[in-house]
Amino acid sequence: MWGQAGRVMERVPLLLLTREERLLRAYGYCAPAGYGYLKKIQARMPDSRKKPLVRYRDYDHRTEYWLEPPPLATDNRFLVGIGLSDLDVTDQQIALFRRTGQREWTLTTGDDWDRLNRLVLLTGARSPGPMRGVLFSHDRRRVRLWQGSFTATGEGWTAEMTPPVRSFSHSRGATPFLLELDGAPPDAVIAARGVRVDLDGYRIVESEGPANSRCWIAIQNGSIP
């Protein structure tokens, strides 16, 4: 139904559209930025002055600030996903590190990622020596995120984040992470693995749209009777 209405609206000059119709044309009901779906959810929030926590598959589009009246705070009991697939809420490869020195590697994520689970190192060497490293939040060594060793696993040589690094790469753009690693073989390839949208502690209660681009709302476990 909305798809047909949307196609008709696309043929109408912008000057003839209402503000609401212009917002729906620009941001969509679910994709690309979920204005229509967020408006529906906002109308059902227990406190109209608060908005749900909103997550996209790339970066924060801040579509909720077009709502009227603009919400003043975030209610973290409610998590809304916009344009997401099942893969976006499961463990997957984030990106590969780039070797920039004898013991230095950088990682650029581009998109927002909620959680870093582990680093995986692949090498053709059968028995590399001890490999210890430190992961920093920035190439200027601002904040230490992890320090430890790589151990042999079924994936390769793995460094588990215990606990996982949450809010791993939000609003970073091209800002790189820095890994300082001793003992890595010359042919080493290192991947970061994690979760784009972290549903840990939440349960999805409503979902709309196709499998590769869903909009849904999840509620924090135990927060609503």
N, C-alpha and C positions, 0 to 999 in steps of 0.2 A: 504493500500500500504506500509506504513512505517512498519507496524507490520510484514509483510512477509519479507521485507528486513532486519529488525532487527533480525529475527530468523535465516536467512542465515548468517548474520554477526557473530552471536554468535558461529557458528561452525568454523569460520576462526581463526587461531592462531593469537595472539596479534602482533607478530613480522611482520606479513604480512599486518597489517592494517596501514593506514595513520594516522596522528595525529588526523585529523577530525573524522575518523571512530572510533578511540579509545575513543575520548571524547563522541561521541554519544553512544557508548556501555556503558561507565561508567555512564553518566548522563541522557541519554535518550532524546527523542524529547520533551515529556511533563513530563512523570514520569520516574525516581523518582525525577529528579532535573531540568528538563526543558531546557537542553542546546540547543537543536535544535530549540525550540520555541523562546527562548531568542535571539538566533542568528538572527532569522527571524525578530523579533521586532527591534533589535538593528540596522539592516540594514535600517529600516524605520524611525529611530529617526531623528528629524529635525537638531540636532547637534550630530555628531558622537562621540564627545568627552564626551558626557553625556549618562548615562544609565537610564532606568526607575527605579522607586521604585519597588522592587521585594518582594513578600510575598509568603511563603510556609505554609503548614498546621502544621509544627512542629517547625523548626528553620531555620535560614538563612544559606543556603548552599553556598552562594557566588559564584554560578555558573557563573555569568556574568564576573568574573575576568579571565575566560578562553577565553573570546572573544578577537579577534585581530582587531585593537589595543585595549588594555584594556581601558575602559572608565575612565575618570578622576573625574567625579562628577555625582551627581544624579539629574535628572530633575523630581521633585515631581509632575509635571502636568500629568505624565503617571504612572499608577500603573499596574503591571503585577502580576497575580495570577498563581501559579504553582501547579497542582495536587489537586485542591480544589473541594469541593462539595458545594451544596446550603447551607447546615448546617453551613459551615465554615464562612459564611458572615451574619449569623443571631444570635440573642441572644440565649445563651445556658449556661448550667452549666459548669464552668471552673474546679472547684475542691472543695472538702470539707476542711474546716479548721480542724485542730487537736488541741484538748485542751491540753495545756502543763502546766497549773497552774490554780489557783483559778480564775484568771481574764485574763489569757494570752492564746492566740490561735495563731497557725502558719499556713501558707498556702504555699504550694509548687506547682508551676504550671508545671514545666518541660518544656513544649512547650512555644513558643512565643504567646502572646495574645495582640492584639492591644488595646482593650478597656475593662475596668471594668465598668459595669453599676450599679450594686447593690449587696448588701449582703442580703441573705434570711435566717432567723432563724426559725427553726421549734421546737416546744415544745408541750408536752402534758398538760402543765399548762394552765388553762383557762384564767387567768388574771395575767400574770407575771408583776412585778413592772417595774418602769422605767429602760430602758436599754440604756446606753450611752457608746460610744466607740471611740477609736482612732485607725486608721490604719496607720502603718508605712511601708516604703518601704523595711525595713530590720529588722531583729530581734535585731539589735543594735540601733534601733530607729533613723536611719539616717535622713530620710525625712518623714514628715507627709503628707499622701495622702488624708486623710479624717478624720473629727471629727463630730460627731453628734449622733442622737438617732435612735432607731428602732421604727417603728410605725406599727400598725396592718393593713394588706392588705389582699387581696384574696389569696396571695401566702403564707402568714404566717406573721411573723414580719420582716419588710423590712427596710433596710437602703439604700436609693437612693444616688448614687454619683451625685451630682449636682455642676458643670458639671461632665460628665463621666471622669474617669481617663484614659487618652489616652497614647499610648505607654506603656501599663501597665506592661507587663512582657516580655521584649526583652532581649535575651542573658543572662538569669538569671541562667539557669540550675537548680540546687537544692537549690539555695539561697532562704530562706523563707521570706515571709512577716510576719509582726507581728500585731495582733489585740489585743488591751487591751480593755476589755469589762466589765463593772460593771452591775450587776443585772441579768446575764444570769442564767436561771434555770439549775439544775444539769443535766437534760436530753436533754439540747439544742443541736441541730445540725445546723451548719452554713455552707451555700454554697455561693461561689462567682459566679456571673453570668456576662457574657460579650460576646464580639464578638472576634473571632479569627483574622479575617481580616476585617478591618473597611473600608466599601465602602462609608461612609458618605462624601458627597461632590464630589463623582465620579460617572460616568456612564459607564457600560461595553459596548464596541462598537464592540468587536469581541470575540468569544469563540470557542474552539475546544475541542474534547474529550468527553468521556462518562460522565454522570451526576455525578458520584461519584469521578471523577478525571479529572476535566477540567483545561485547561490553557486558560487564557483570558487576554485582555488588557482593562483597563478602563482609561478614560480621566477626568481630573478635570473639574468640571462644570465651564463654563465661561472662561476657559483658552485658548481654541482654537476657533477661529471664525467659 
